[in-house]
Amino acid sequence: MAKNIGIVMLCVAMLLLLLVDNQATSTVVPVEEPEAAPGTATVFPLYGITQGSLQPQECGPRCSSRCSATQYKKPCLFFCNKCCAKCLCVPQGTYGNKQSCPCYNNWKTKRGGPKCP
């Protein structure tokens, strides 16, 4: 009888060790997401950059940001707002990056130059 109790106690001890070991190896470590840069959307990173992703009333602030580094602010804002109204997108930054908005990139003047800043 004492032998049976010893075997049962040994089995219980082994089960406890397995459970403790299993819990130690399967702990969940939370993964930190990289912080978004100020002014960028966290949920939709291409919001406002891809064609048709802006609302018409959002063109003003986006164009102000786009034209912030130019010395020709008035014409830049005029054409940027015109392009944004048609394409509903404004590329990131103050220069270039037009590949993200094909409509903005492909709208040309009569002479074949780019219409959108």
KOLPATI-886047 format. One line per field, with one value per atom (N, C-alpha, C, O): x negated, y negated, z negated; residue number from 0; residue in three letters; chain; atom name. Coordinates in Angstrom, 1 decimal, m for minus. Last residue first. Example, Ala and Ser with C-alpha at 12.3 -4.5 7.8 and 13.67 -1.06 7.14 Angstrom:
REM residues 2
east = m12.8 m13.7 m12.9 m13.4 m13.2 m12.3 m13.2 m14.2 $
north = 2.2 1.1 0.0 m1.1 5.7 4.5 3.3 3.3 $
up = m7.1 m7.1 m7.9 m8.0 m7.8 m7.8 m7.8 m8.5 $
pos = 1 1 1 1 0 0 0 0 $
code = Ser Ser Ser Ser Ala Ala Ala Ala $
unit = A A A A A A A A $
site = N CA C O N CA C O $
REM end
This chain:
REM residues 117
east = m2.5 m3.8 m4.2 m5.2 m1.1 m1.0 m2.4 m3.3 m1.9 m1.0 m0.9 m0.7 m5.0 m4.1 m3.2 m3.6 m4.9 m5.5 m4.5 m3.3 m3.6 m4.1 m4.8 m5.3 m2.4 m3.7 m4.3 m5.4 0.0 0.0 m1.3 m1.5 m0.9 m0.5 m0.4 m0.7 0.5 m0.6 0.0 1.2 0.8 1.5 0.5 m0.3 m0.6 m0.4 0.3 0.4 m0.7 m2.0 m1.7 m2.6 1.9 1.1 m0.1 m0.5 2.4 3.2 2.4 2.3 0.7 0.5 1.2 0.7 m0.8 0.4 0.3 0.0 m3.3 m2.3 m0.9 0.1 m5.0 m4.7 m3.5 m2.9 m5.9 m4.6 m4.2 m3.0 m8.1 m7.2 m5.9 m4.9 m8.8 m8.9 m7.8 m6.7 m8.6 m9.1 m9.1 m9.4 m7.7 m7.6 m8.0 m7.8 m5.7 m6.9 m6.6 m5.5 m3.5 m4.2 m5.3 m5.9 m1.0 m2.2 m2.8 m2.7 2.4 1.3 0.1 0.1 5.6 4.4 3.4 3.4 7.7 8.0 6.8 7.0 7.6 7.0 7.4 7.3 8.9 9.2 8.8 9.5 8.0 9.5 9.8 10.9 5.3 5.9 7.4 8.0 5.0 4.6 5.3 5.8 5.7 6.4 6.2 7.1 3.9 5.3 6.1 7.0 1.6 1.7 3.1 3.6 2.0 2.0 2.1 2.7 2.1 3.2 3.2 4.2 m0.3 0.9 2.1 2.9 m2.1 m2.2 m0.9 m0.3 m1.4 m1.1 m1.2 m0.4 m2.1 m0.8 m0.5 0.5 m4.9 m3.8 m2.4 m1.7 m7.7 m6.5 m5.2 m4.6 m9.5 m9.5 m8.3 m8.0 m8.7 m8.9 m8.9 m8.2 m8.0 m9.4 m9.7 m10.8 m5.2 m5.8 m7.3 m7.8 m3.6 m4.2 m4.9 m5.3 m2.7 m3.4 m4.2 m5.3 m1.2 m2.4 m3.3 m4.5 0.8 0.0 m1.3 m2.4 1.9 1.2 0.3 m0.7 3.1 2.1 1.3 0.1 5.0 3.8 2.7 1.5 6.6 5.9 4.7 3.6 7.8 6.8 6.0 4.7 10.0 8.7 7.5 6.3 12.3 12.0 10.6 10.1 12.4 12.0 11.6 10.8 10.6 11.9 11.5 10.4 8.4 8.7 10.1 10.7 8.0 8.1 8.4 8.6 7.5 8.9 9.0 10.2 4.3 5.3 6.7 7.1 2.5 3.0 4.2 4.9 2.3 1.2 1.6 1.2 4.4 4.1 3.0 2.7 3.1 4.2 3.8 2.9 1.3 1.3 2.5 2.8 1.6 0.4 0.4 m0.3 4.1 4.0 2.8 2.9 3.4 4.2 4.1 3.9 1.8 1.4 2.1 1.5 0.7 1.9 1.4 0.5 m1.5 m1.2 m0.1 0.1 m2.2 m1.5 m1.2 m0.6 m5.2 m4.1 m3.5 m4.2 m5.5 m6.1 m4.9 m3.8 m4.6 m4.4 m5.0 m5.0 m6.7 m5.9 m5.8 m6.8 m6.3 m7.1 m6.2 m5.1 m4.9 m4.9 m5.7 m5.8 m6.2 m5.9 m5.9 m6.8 m4.7 m5.6 m5.2 m4.0 m4.7 m4.1 m5.1 m6.2 m5.2 m5.9 m5.2 m5.2 m3.8 m3.6 m4.3 m4.0 m5.2 m4.8 m4.8 m5.6 m6.0 m4.9 m4.4 m3.3 m7.8 m8.3 m7.2 m7.5 m6.4 m7.6 m8.0 m8.5 m4.4 m4.1 m5.2 m5.1 m6.0 m5.2 m4.8 m4.8 m7.0 m7.9 m7.2 m7.7 m4.6 m5.4 m6.3 m6.5 m3.8 m2.9 m3.7 m3.6 m5.9 m5.6 m4.7 m5.0 m5.7 m6.9 m6.6 m7.1 m3.2 m3.4 m4.6 m4.6 m3.8 m2.8 m2.9 m2.9 m5.6 m6.1 m5.1 m5.5 m4.0 m5.1 m5.6 m5.9 m2.2 m1.7 m2.8 m2.6 m4.0 m3.3 m2.8 m2.9 m4.8 m5.8 m5.1 m5.6 m2.3 m3.0 m4.0 m4.2 m2.0 m1.0 m1.6 m1.4 m4.1 m4.1 m3.1 m3.4 m3.4 m4.7 m4.7 m5.2 m1.1 m1.0 m2.3 m2.3 m2.2 m1.2 m1.1 m1.1 m3.8 m4.4 m3.5 m4.0 m1.9 m2.8 m3.5 m3.9 m0.8 0.0 m0.9 m0.6 $
north = m70.5 m70.7 m69.5 m69.6 m69.6 m69.6 m69.7 m69.0 m69.6 m70.6 m70.7 m71.8 m69.1 m68.7 m69.8 m71.0 m69.8 m69.8 m69.3 m69.2 m70.0 m68.7 m68.6 m67.6 m72.3 m72.1 m70.8 m70.4 m72.2 m72.1 m71.8 m71.2 m70.0 m71.3 m71.1 m70.0 m66.9 m67.7 m69.0 m69.1 m64.4 m65.6 m66.6 m67.1 m62.4 m62.3 m63.5 m63.6 m62.8 m62.7 m62.9 m63.5 m62.7 m63.9 m64.0 m65.0 m60.1 m61.2 m62.5 m63.3 m58.5 m58.6 m59.8 m60.4 m58.8 m59.4 m59.6 m60.6 m57.9 m57.3 m57.8 m57.2 m59.3 m57.9 m57.3 m56.4 m61.6 m61.6 m60.3 m60.1 m62.3 m61.2 m61.2 m60.7 m65.9 m64.5 m63.6 m64.0 m67.8 m67.7 m66.2 m65.3 m67.7 m69.0 m68.9 m69.9 m64.9 m65.7 m67.0 m67.3 m62.8 m63.2 m64.1 m64.1 m64.0 m63.2 m63.7 m64.8 m64.0 m64.9 m64.0 m63.4 m63.4 m62.9 m64.0 m64.8 m63.9 m63.6 m62.9 m61.9 m64.9 m63.5 m63.0 m61.8 m67.4 m66.4 m65.0 m64.1 m68.6 m68.6 m67.5 m66.9 m68.5 m67.7 m67.6 m66.5 m70.3 m68.9 m68.0 m66.9 m72.6 m72.2 m70.8 m70.0 m72.7 m72.6 m72.1 m71.4 m73.1 m71.9 m71.7 m70.5 m75.5 m74.3 m73.0 m72.1 m77.2 m77.2 m75.9 m75.3 m76.7 m76.4 m76.3 m75.4 m77.7 m76.3 m75.9 m74.8 m80.4 m79.5 m78.0 m77.2 m81.1 m81.3 m80.4 m79.8 m80.4 m79.7 m79.9 m78.9 m80.2 m80.6 m80.0 m79.1 m79.1 m80.5 m81.0 m82.2 m76.1 m76.8 m78.3 m78.8 m74.6 m74.9 m75.7 m76.0 m74.2 m74.9 m75.3 m76.3 m72.7 m73.9 m74.7 m75.9 m70.6 m70.3 m71.5 m71.4 m72.0 m71.2 m70.9 m71.1 m73.0 m73.9 m73.2 m73.8 m70.6 m71.5 m72.5 m72.8 m69.7 m68.9 m69.7 m69.5 m71.8 m71.5 m70.6 m70.9 m71.5 m72.8 m72.5 m72.9 m69.0 m69.4 m70.6 m70.6 m68.3 m68.0 m68.4 m68.3 m68.7 m69.7 m69.4 m70.3 m66.3 m67.6 m68.7 m69.5 m63.6 m64.3 m65.7 m66.2 m61.1 m62.4 m62.8 m62.5 m59.0 m58.7 m59.9 m59.8 m59.2 m59.1 m58.9 m58.6 m57.7 m58.4 m58.1 m57.0 m58.0 m57.2 m57.9 m58.6 m59.8 m59.7 m59.0 m59.3 m59.7 m61.0 m60.9 m61.9 m56.9 m57.8 m59.2 m59.8 m55.0 m55.6 m56.6 m57.0 m54.0 m54.7 m55.4 m56.4 m53.9 m53.8 m54.6 m55.8 m54.0 m52.9 m52.8 m51.6 m56.3 m55.0 m53.9 m52.9 m58.9 m58.1 m56.7 m56.1 m61.4 m60.3 m59.5 m59.4 m63.3 m63.7 m62.6 m62.8 m61.9 m62.9 m63.3 m63.5 m58.4 m59.8 m60.7 m60.5 m55.8 m56.5 m57.9 m58.5 m53.4 m54.6 m55.3 m55.3 m49.9 m51.1 m52.3 m52.3 m48.0 m48.4 m49.7 m50.5 m45.4 m46.8 m47.2 m46.8 m42.5 m43.1 m44.5 m44.9 m40.7 m41.7 m42.4 m42.7 m37.4 m38.6 m39.6 m39.4 m34.8 m35.7 m37.0 m37.6 m31.7 m33.0 m33.9 m33.8 m29.0 m29.6 m30.9 m31.3 m28.2 m28.3 m29.0 m29.4 m28.2 m29.1 m29.2 m30.3 m26.3 m27.7 m28.7 m29.8 m24.0 m24.4 m25.9 m26.6 m23.9 m24.0 m24.5 m25.4 m23.4 m24.6 m24.9 m26.0 m21.0 m22.2 m23.5 m24.4 m19.3 m19.5 m20.8 m21.6 m19.4 m19.9 m20.2 m21.2 m18.2 m19.5 m20.1 m21.3 m15.6 m16.4 m17.9 m18.8 m14.8 m14.9 m15.8 m16.6 m14.7 m15.6 m15.8 m16.9 m12.6 m14.0 m15.0 m16.1 m10.5 m10.9 m12.3 m13.1 m10.3 m10.6 m11.1 m12.0 m9.7 m10.9 m11.3 m12.5 m7.1 m8.2 m9.6 m10.5 m5.8 m5.9 m7.0 m7.8 m6.0 m6.5 m6.8 m7.8 m4.5 m5.9 m6.6 m7.8 m2.0 m2.6 m4.1 m4.9 m1.5 m1.5 m2.2 m3.0 m1.2 m2.4 m2.6 m3.7 1.2 0.0 m1.3 m2.2 $
up = 58.2 57.5 56.6 56.0 61.3 59.9 59.2 59.6 64.0 63.5 62.0 61.5 65.6 64.6 64.1 63.9 69.2 67.9 66.8 67.1 71.6 71.2 69.9 69.5 72.4 72.8 72.4 72.9 71.0 72.4 73.0 74.1 68.1 68.8 70.3 70.8 66.8 67.4 67.9 68.2 64.5 65.0 65.5 64.7 63.3 64.7 65.3 66.5 60.5 61.3 62.8 63.5 59.8 59.4 60.3 60.7 60.5 61.1 60.9 61.9 58.9 60.3 61.0 61.9 56.1 56.6 58.1 58.5 55.6 54.8 55.2 54.8 57.2 57.7 56.8 57.3 56.1 56.9 57.3 57.8 54.6 54.1 54.8 54.3 54.7 55.2 54.6 54.3 51.8 53.1 53.5 52.6 49.2 49.9 51.4 52.1 48.2 48.2 49.0 49.4 50.1 48.9 49.2 50.3 52.5 52.1 50.8 50.5 52.1 52.1 51.7 50.6 53.5 52.8 53.0 54.0 55.3 53.9 53.2 52.5 57.9 57.6 56.2 56.0 57.9 59.0 58.5 58.8 55.6 55.8 56.9 56.8 56.0 54.9 55.1 54.8 58.1 58.3 57.2 57.5 56.7 58.0 58.2 58.6 54.7 54.3 55.5 55.4 56.3 55.4 55.0 55.1 57.5 58.3 57.4 57.9 55.2 56.2 56.9 57.0 53.9 53.2 54.2 54.1 55.9 55.4 54.8 55.1 56.1 57.2 56.8 57.3 53.3 53.8 55.1 55.1 52.8 52.1 52.8 52.9 53.8 54.6 54.0 54.6 52.2 52.1 53.0 52.9 50.4 51.6 51.4 50.4 48.2 48.4 49.6 49.9 48.1 47.0 47.3 46.7 49.8 50.3 49.3 49.5 48.2 49.4 49.9 50.4 46.2 45.8 47.1 47.0 47.8 47.0 46.6 46.6 48.7 49.7 48.9 49.4 46.4 47.0 48.0 48.1 45.8 44.9 45.5 45.3 48.2 47.8 46.9 47.1 48.4 49.4 48.9 49.0 47.0 46.4 47.3 46.9 48.4 47.4 46.7 46.0 50.0 50.6 49.6 49.8 48.5 48.7 49.2 48.9 49.9 49.2 49.4 50.5 51.6 50.2 49.3 48.1 54.3 53.9 52.4 51.9 54.3 55.1 54.5 54.3 51.3 52.4 53.0 52.4 49.2 50.2 51.4 52.5 47.5 48.1 49.1 49.8 45.9 46.0 46.5 45.9 45.6 46.9 47.0 48.2 42.9 43.2 44.6 44.8 40.9 42.4 42.8 43.0 38.2 38.7 40.2 40.7 37.9 37.4 38.0 38.3 40.0 39.5 39.0 39.7 39.0 39.8 39.2 38.0 37.1 38.4 39.3 40.4 35.9 35.8 37.1 38.1 36.7 36.7 36.5 36.9 34.4 35.7 35.6 34.5 32.9 32.8 34.1 34.9 33.3 33.5 33.5 34.0 30.7 32.1 32.2 31.2 28.7 28.8 30.3 31.0 27.7 28.7 28.8 29.1 24.6 25.5 26.4 26.0 24.3 24.2 25.1 26.3 22.6 23.7 23.4 22.4 21.7 21.3 22.6 23.4 22.1 22.9 22.4 22.7 20.2 21.6 22.5 23.6 17.8 17.9 19.4 19.8 18.3 18.1 18.3 18.8 18.4 19.6 19.5 20.5 15.8 16.9 18.2 18.9 14.5 14.1 15.3 15.7 15.6 15.7 15.5 16.2 14.9 16.3 16.5 17.4 12.1 12.8 14.2 14.8 11.8 11.4 12.0 12.4 12.8 13.5 13.1 13.9 10.8 12.2 13.0 13.8 8.6 8.6 10.0 10.4 9.4 9.1 9.2 9.7 9.5 10.7 10.5 11.5 6.8 7.8 9.1 9.7 5.6 5.2 6.3 6.6 6.7 7.0 6.7 7.5 5.6 7.0 7.4 8.3 2.9 3.3 4.8 5.3 2.8 2.5 3.0 3.4 3.5 4.4 4.1 5.0 1.2 2.5 3.5 4.3 m0.8 m0.9 0.5 0.8 0.0 0.0 0.0 0.7 $
pos = 116 116 116 116 115 115 115 115 114 114 114 114 113 113 113 113 112 112 112 112 111 111 111 111 110 110 110 110 109 109 109 109 108 108 108 108 107 107 107 107 106 106 106 106 105 105 105 105 104 104 104 104 103 103 103 103 102 102 102 102 101 101 101 101 100 100 100 100 99 99 99 99 98 98 98 98 97 97 97 97 96 96 96 96 95 95 95 95 94 94 94 94 93 93 93 93 92 92 92 92 91 91 91 91 90 90 90 90 89 89 89 89 88 88 88 88 87 87 87 87 86 86 86 86 85 85 85 85 84 84 84 84 83 83 83 83 82 82 82 82 81 81 81 81 80 80 80 80 79 79 79 79 78 78 78 78 77 77 77 77 76 76 76 76 75 75 75 75 74 74 74 74 73 73 73 73 72 72 72 72 71 71 71 71 70 70 70 70 69 69 69 69 68 68 68 68 67 67 67 67 66 66 66 66 65 65 65 65 64 64 64 64 63 63 63 63 62 62 62 62 61 61 61 61 60 60 60 60 59 59 59 59 58 58 58 58 57 57 57 57 56 56 56 56 55 55 55 55 54 54 54 54 53 53 53 53 52 52 52 52 51 51 51 51 50 50 50 50 49 49 49 49 48 48 48 48 47 47 47 47 46 46 46 46 45 45 45 45 44 44 44 44 43 43 43 43 42 42 42 42 41 41 41 41 40 40 40 40 39 39 39 39 38 38 38 38 37 37 37 37 36 36 36 36 35 35 35 35 34 34 34 34 33 33 33 33 32 32 32 32 31 31 31 31 30 30 30 30 29 29 29 29 28 28 28 28 27 27 27 27 26 26 26 26 25 25 25 25 24 24 24 24 23 23 23 23 22 22 22 22 21 21 21 21 20 20 20 20 19 19 19 19 18 18 18 18 17 17 17 17 16 16 16 16 15 15 15 15 14 14 14 14 13 13 13 13 12 12 12 12 11 11 11 11 10 10 10 10 9 9 9 9 8 8 8 8 7 7 7 7 6 6 6 6 5 5 5 5 4 4 4 4 3 3 3 3 2 2 2 2 1 1 1 1 0 0 0 0 $
code = Pro Pro Pro Pro Cys Cys Cys Cys Lys Lys Lys Lys Pro Pro Pro Pro Gly Gly Gly Gly Gly Gly Gly Gly Arg Arg Arg Arg Lys Lys Lys Lys Thr Thr Thr Thr Lys Lys Lys Lys Trp Trp Trp Trp Asn Asn Asn Asn Asn Asn Asn Asn Tyr Tyr Tyr Tyr Cys Cys Cys Cys Pro Pro Pro Pro Cys Cys Cys Cys Ser Ser Ser Ser Gln Gln Gln Gln Lys Lys Lys Lys Asn Asn Asn Asn Gly Gly Gly Gly Tyr Tyr Tyr Tyr Thr Thr Thr Thr Gly Gly Gly Gly Gln Gln Gln Gln Pro Pro Pro Pro Val Val Val Val Cys Cys Cys Cys Leu Leu Leu Leu Cys Cys Cys Cys Lys Lys Lys Lys Ala Ala Ala Ala Cys Cys Cys Cys Cys Cys Cys Cys Lys Lys Lys Lys Asn Asn Asn Asn Cys Cys Cys Cys Phe Phe Phe Phe Phe Phe Phe Phe Leu Leu Leu Leu Cys Cys Cys Cys Pro Pro Pro Pro Lys Lys Lys Lys Lys Lys Lys Lys Tyr Tyr Tyr Tyr Gln Gln Gln Gln Thr Thr Thr Thr Ala Ala Ala Ala Ser Ser Ser Ser Cys Cys Cys Cys Arg Arg Arg Arg Ser Ser Ser Ser Ser Ser Ser Ser Cys Cys Cys Cys Arg Arg Arg Arg Pro Pro Pro Pro Gly Gly Gly Gly Cys Cys Cys Cys Glu Glu Glu Glu Gln Gln Gln Gln Pro Pro Pro Pro Gln Gln Gln Gln Leu Leu Leu Leu Ser Ser Ser Ser Gly Gly Gly Gly Gln Gln Gln Gln Thr Thr Thr Thr Ile Ile Ile Ile Gly Gly Gly Gly Tyr Tyr Tyr Tyr Leu Leu Leu Leu Pro Pro Pro Pro Phe Phe Phe Phe Val Val Val Val Thr Thr Thr Thr Ala Ala Ala Ala Thr Thr Thr Thr Gly Gly Gly Gly Pro Pro Pro Pro Ala Ala Ala Ala Ala Ala Ala Ala Glu Glu Glu Glu Pro Pro Pro Pro Glu Glu Glu Glu Glu Glu Glu Glu Val Val Val Val Pro Pro Pro Pro Val Val Val Val Val Val Val Val Thr Thr Thr Thr Ser Ser Ser Ser Thr Thr Thr Thr Ala Ala Ala Ala Gln Gln Gln Gln Asn Asn Asn Asn Asp Asp Asp Asp Val Val Val Val Leu Leu Leu Leu Leu Leu Leu Leu Leu Leu Leu Leu Leu Leu Leu Leu Leu Leu Leu Leu Met Met Met Met Ala Ala Ala Ala Val Val Val Val Cys Cys Cys Cys Leu Leu Leu Leu Met Met Met Met Val Val Val Val Ile Ile Ile Ile Gly Gly Gly Gly Ile Ile Ile Ile Asn Asn Asn Asn Lys Lys Lys Lys Ala Ala Ala Ala Met Met Met Met $
unit = A A A A A A A A A A A A A A A A A A A A A A A A A A A A A A A A A A A A A A A A A A A A A A A A A A A A A A A A A A A A A A A A A A A A A A A A A A A A A A A A A A A A A A A A A A A A A A A A A A A A A A A A A A A A A A A A A A A A A A A A A A A A A A A A A A A A A A A A A A A A A A A A A A A A A A A A A A A A A A A A A A A A A A A A A A A A A A A A A A A A A A A A A A A A A A A A A A A A A A A A A A A A A A A A A A A A A A A A A A A A A A A A A A A A A A A A A A A A A A A A A A A A A A A A A A A A A A A A A A A A A A A A A A A A A A A A A A A A A A A A A A A A A A A A A A A A A A A A A A A A A A A A A A A A A A A A A A A A A A A A A A A A A A A A A A A A A A A A A A A A A A A A A A A A A A A A A A A A A A A A A A A A A A A A A A A A A A A A A A A A A A A A A A A A A A A A A A A A A A A A A A A A A A A A A A A A A A A A A A A A A A A A A A A A A A A A A A A A A A A A A A A A A A A A A A A A A A A A A A A A A A A A A A A A $
site = N CA C O N CA C O N CA C O N CA C O N CA C O N CA C O N CA C O N CA C O N CA C O N CA C O N CA C O N CA C O N CA C O N CA C O N CA C O N CA C O N CA C O N CA C O N CA C O N CA C O N CA C O N CA C O N CA C O N CA C O N CA C O N CA C O N CA C O N CA C O N CA C O N CA C O N CA C O N CA C O N CA C O N CA C O N CA C O N CA C O N CA C O N CA C O N CA C O N CA C O N CA C O N CA C O N CA C O N CA C O N CA C O N CA C O N CA C O N CA C O N CA C O N CA C O N CA C O N CA C O N CA C O N CA C O N CA C O N CA C O N CA C O N CA C O N CA C O N CA C O N CA C O N CA C O N CA C O N CA C O N CA C O N CA C O N CA C O N CA C O N CA C O N CA C O N CA C O N CA C O N CA C O N CA C O N CA C O N CA C O N CA C O N CA C O N CA C O N CA C O N CA C O N CA C O N CA C O N CA C O N CA C O N CA C O N CA C O N CA C O N CA C O N CA C O N CA C O N CA C O N CA C O N CA C O N CA C O N CA C O N CA C O N CA C O N CA C O N CA C O N CA C O N CA C O N CA C O N CA C O N CA C O N CA C O N CA C O N CA C O N CA C O N CA C O N CA C O N CA C O N CA C O N CA C O N CA C O N CA C O N CA C O $
REM end
